[in-house]
Amino acid sequence: MRTDKSDILTWLRNSEDYVSGQQLCERFGVSRTAVWKVINQLKEEGYTIESVSRKGYRLVESPADAYSESEIISRLQTKWAGRTLHFFESTGSTNPDAKRFAEEGAPHGTIVVADRQTAGRGRRGRSWESPAGKSIYFTIVVRPEFEPDKASMITLVVALAVAEAVREETGLSTGIKWPNDVVVNGKKICGILTEMSMTPEMNEIQFLVAGVGVNVNQDSEEDFTPELRGRATSLKMENGRQIDRAALLARILRHFEEDYDLFEKTLDLSGLQERYEALLLGKDNRVRVLDPAGEYTGISRGINGMGELIVEKEDGETVLVYAGEVSVRGLYGYT
């Protein structure tokens, strides 16, 4: 839920000139004293706000890596993604929180954001390192009107949104290891966990939650658990500078909203396939498919409109790999 502080910070951030106290009073229906208190509170939180008599207030600078409900809301450029926002300094995991809010009626696009997770997890129950002040952890609730068999494609939509947002925000060259690992320089920087809740009749989707964890400001491999060292990296480690997490999160949400809306028009990846394949690692290279029914190798030929990986086996047979219990690896490494 928005607060006066979020609204006023948003107004200041989006204004190219000074904003008078009277404008803020009239816009938000509050007193001059209330505006003054919010301005002082923002200053105490580290925001540099210039106050000039007869001109009003102007936001000069935000504190380094400000990460709060107000800061994130003030940066949003979306219609529905993130417009209902729950922010936690610390929580067990944002996915269960988002599912709880969804069960209570949270609208399409609701997000849960945490600075720290104490019980973060990835696919197949793996733990996800979730320290405070370093990463982005969020889960978005979507309420699809499509059939359950389309839901797996949302994971690819999220991956594309993250990969393109990271490229824009940091200048780093990102890739996607099918279906949804976002990679920089051969190492993972993002994990995505999508979960679905069905109606009691099991014929419709009640809601879907997509949890995202992005390694942002870890300083070195020592910030990762021993099993992740050598396989994971952070944006700061790759480009040498601290990244504004709120700005990156807002950019991810903007990309996701645009891509999800495109997906909804066709209920396949036809509108996103070209951009996804441009980032797909291992395309036209040999890959190993780790299928419970039997491991095999082949050449990755990209994805089809349903998000399945097209693999040409050594005997010439073409196989469609469905994102589920099957894993795909480069022949000589992770990607």
N, C-alpha and C positions, 0 to 999 in steps of 0.2 A: 504494500500500500504506500502511496506517495505521501511524503511529509512536506510541510512548508519549506523545510530546508532544501529538499530535493528540487522542488519547483523553483525556488529562488536561485539556486545554483545553476539550474538548467537555463533560466532566463538570462542570467549574467553570462554564462558560457556562450550562448547563441547570439548575444548582442554585440554589434560591432562598435558601439559607442557606450557612453555612460547611460545608466538606467536610474532614473530618479526614484527616490523613496515613494513619492506619490504614485508613480506608475506601478510599482510593486504592490502598494496598498490596494489600488483599484483592481489590478489584475487578479490578485489572490484573495481579496476580501479580508485583509488583516489590517491591524493598526500600524502606525509608524513605529511604535515601541516594539511590536512583534518583529517587524523587519529589522530594526536595529539589533535586536537580540540574536536573530539568525545570522546577520552579518558578523557580529562579534564571535558567535560560535564557530563560524567558518574560519575566521581569522585564528582562533585558538587551535583549530585543527590543522593549521599550517597554510591555508590559502592566503595569497597576497591579494588584497582587495583595496583598491584606491578609492578613497572617499573625498569628493570635492564639493565644497559648498555650492549650491544652486545648479550643480550638474548631476550629482548622485554618486552611484557606485560603478566601479569597473573591475572585472576580474583580470588580474595581471598574470598570475601564475598559480598553478595547483601544486600541492606538496608532492615530492618525489614518490612515485608509485602509490598515490592515494587509492585506496581500495575499500570502498564502503557502498552502502545502498545509494546514498546521495550522489556519490561520484559516478557510479555506473549509470544510474538513471539520467544524469545530466549529459551523458555522452551518447545515449541511444538515438538512433536514426531509423527506427522501425515503426511499423504500424501496429503489429501485434506481438512480435517476439520480444519477450522481456518486459512487456508493459505491466504485467503483475510480477513483482520480484520479491523474493524472500531471501534475506542476507543473514548468514550466520558467521560469527567469528570462528566458531568451531562446531562441527557436527560429526556424527558417526560416518554417514555417507549421504551424498545429495540425492542418490537414486531412491532410497526408501523414503526420504523426506518428500520428494516430488510425488511419489506414488500416494503417499498419505494425503497430500494436498489435492491431488487429482480425485481421489475417492471422496473428498469433502466438497468437490464441485469446482476446483480451480479451473479457470478458463484456458482455452487454447493459447499456447504461447507463454504460459507461466514458467518462470525459471526459479530455481533454487541455487544460490551461490554460497560457497563457503571459502573462507580464507584457509581453513585447515580441516582435514578429515582424519578421524581417529580409526575408522574402519573402512577405508576406501578399498574398492575391489575392481578387478577387471574381468575379462572373460574366463569362464570355467572356474570361478571362485578364487582366482589369483589375487593376491593383495596388490594394492597400488599405493606407492609411496606418496604421502600427502602432508608434507610439512607446511607450517604457516609461513606466509610472506614470500613464497617462492613461485607458486604455480596458480593456474586457473583450474578450479573445480566447479563445474556447474551441471545442472540437469534441466532440460527443457521438456515441458509437457505438450504433447500435440494430441488433438482429438480428430483422428482421420475419419473420413466418410467413405473409405475404400475397403475392399475385401482384405482379410488377414493375410492372404498369400502375397500381397504387395508390400507388406510391412518391412521385409528384409532390405528393401532398397533404400529405406530411410537412412540406414547406417552409411551407405555410400554418399548420400546427399550431405550428411553431416561432415564426413571426411573431406569432401570437396570444399565445403564452406570453410573449414578450418585451414586447409592447405592454402587456399587462395587468400584468406585473411592474413595468415602469417606472412605470406610473400609480400603483400601490400604493406603491412605494418613494419616489417623488419628488413625487407630487401633480400632475405635469404631464399635460396632455391629449395623449394619443398617438393616432395614426391609422395605418392600414395602406394603403399604396399597393399595389394588387394586383400580383403575388401576395404579396410578402414584404418590401417595404421598410417599415421602421417610421419614422414621421415625427412631428416635433414642430414646430408653427408653420410648416408648409410646407417644412421642411428635414429631410434624412435623418439619422437618428441610429444606424441599425443596418443592416448588410448580412448576408445569410444565403446560404451556398453549400452545397447538398446534393449529395452524390455517392454513387453506388451501385456495388457490386461484385457481379457475377453469378457463378453456378457455371459451370464449364467448359462445361456443356451449354446455358448461357444460358437456362435455364427457371426458375431460382429465384434469389432474392436471397441472397447470402452475408452481406452486411452493408450498412448505409447509414451514412454519416457526415454530420452537419449542422454546418457551421462557422458560428459567430456572432461578429460584431464589433460592439461597441457603443461609440459615442463617449461617454465619461463625464465626464472632468474636464479636457478641453481648456479653456483660459482665453479664447481669442479665435480669430478667423478665421486669425490668423497661425500657429496650430498646424496648419493644414491646407495641403495643396499648393495651388498657384494654381488648378488645374482644379476643386478641390472647394469653394473659397471661394464663398460665396453659395448653395451647394446643400446643404452639410452643416453641422451644428451639434452641440453637445454638451449633455448634461443640465445640466452646471454653467453653461454659457452661458445656458441657458434659464431656470433657476430661481435662479441666483446663489449657489449654495452647493455645496461639495464633497460628492460622493456616495460612500458606502461601497461600494466595488466588490464586496467579498466578500459583503456582505449582499444586494446586487442580484443577483449571480450565483446565490446560494442560492435566492432567490425565483424567478428564471427557471427553475431546474431543478425546483423544486416545481410550478410551473405546467405546465411541459412534461410532467412525469411524469403529472400528473392528466389533461391533455388527450390525451396519447398513449394512455393507458389507455382513455379514452372513445372515441377513434378506433378502437382495436383491436376494440372490441365490435361495431361496425357496418361497419368498413372503408370508411366514407365520413365526410363532415363533418356529417352530420345532427345530431349532438350538440353541434357547435361552431358551426354555421352562423349562428345568431342572434347570438351574441357577436361573431363575426368581422365580420358585416355591420354591426353597430353601430359598428365602428371603421373600416369601409371608406371611404376617401376617394373622392370623386367619384361616389358612388352617386346615381343619378337626375340626374346632370349629363352634359354632353356630353364625350366623350373622343375621342382620336385613337388608332386602332389601327395600329401600325407593323408590318405583316405583310410578309414578303419577297415574298409573292405579290401585294401591292398594298395601299397605305395607304387607310384609310377612316375616317369619323367616325360616331358614333352616341351613344346614351345608355346609360350603365352602369346595369344593373338588378340588380346584386348578383351573387352566385355561386350555382351549383347545388351539389348534394350531393357532386359530384366535385371541387369547387374551381375549376371553369371559370368565367370571367367571362361573364355574360350581357350582350350588347350588342345593343340595338335600333337597327338601321341606319335611315337617313333614309327609305328606301323601305318601311319597316315590317317588313323581314325581321329575324328574331332569329338572332344568330350566337353560338355558344359558343366562347370564346377559350381555348385551351389554353396553360398556362404552359410556354413553351419558348423558341423564338427570337422569339416575338412580344412586342413591348413596347407598353405602354399609357401614354399621357400625357394630362394634362388639356389641354383645347383651348388654354388660354392659359398653360400653364406645366407644371412638373414634375409636380404632383399633379392 
